[in-house]
Amino acid sequence: MVSHAGKSKDSPRHEKKVGQKTPLMLKSRKHAGSEQGSEEIEVVFHSPVDVTAAEAGKKRTRNLPIVHEAKEILLAAGYIPARLSEPSLPVNLIGLGGKLGTLMVLAFRSPVPVPSAVKLRELYTGRVDRLRVLAGKVLHTIMIWVQSPICGWRYYLIYPGGLRYDHDFAAALK
């Protein structure tokens, strides 16, 4: 078949190879809760083609309101936010172009107060440990942002050896 441009659609360049996934591009979507004219960037990563059966059953992460609240905080801090929906990544937001360079953020809501790094580590050991491993592998700043009753938003920097509350980031937002 020949397209209107005179190029064949059946050329080897357009053939899909066995086991090859069709990549999804960045999506921009307007949200009802967002300011008029603002768009959300959603980044979708594909797992390798040879995933195990256990990994193949994972679903994309949900589009949670807390992530959109964190996205607005990133915007206010001068970052360009991108929401991640890949379950194999331990973060749900990436902020580009801010004072700290690229910022990788895991944002979530806690039903109990999280006033300190010690309490965060005690309540969410698995999440903290997974990000500590990632902190040893990437050169970007990694943070956990927790919104909890009484304490509100708390911002923690993650290092390969542990974590700490980031007073500078919280002060810069005020």
Summary of the structure (lengths in Angstrom):
residues: 174
radius of gyration: 19.6
end to end distance: 60.9
largest distance: 65.3
contacts: 446
relative contact order: 0.11
helix: 25%
strand: 28%
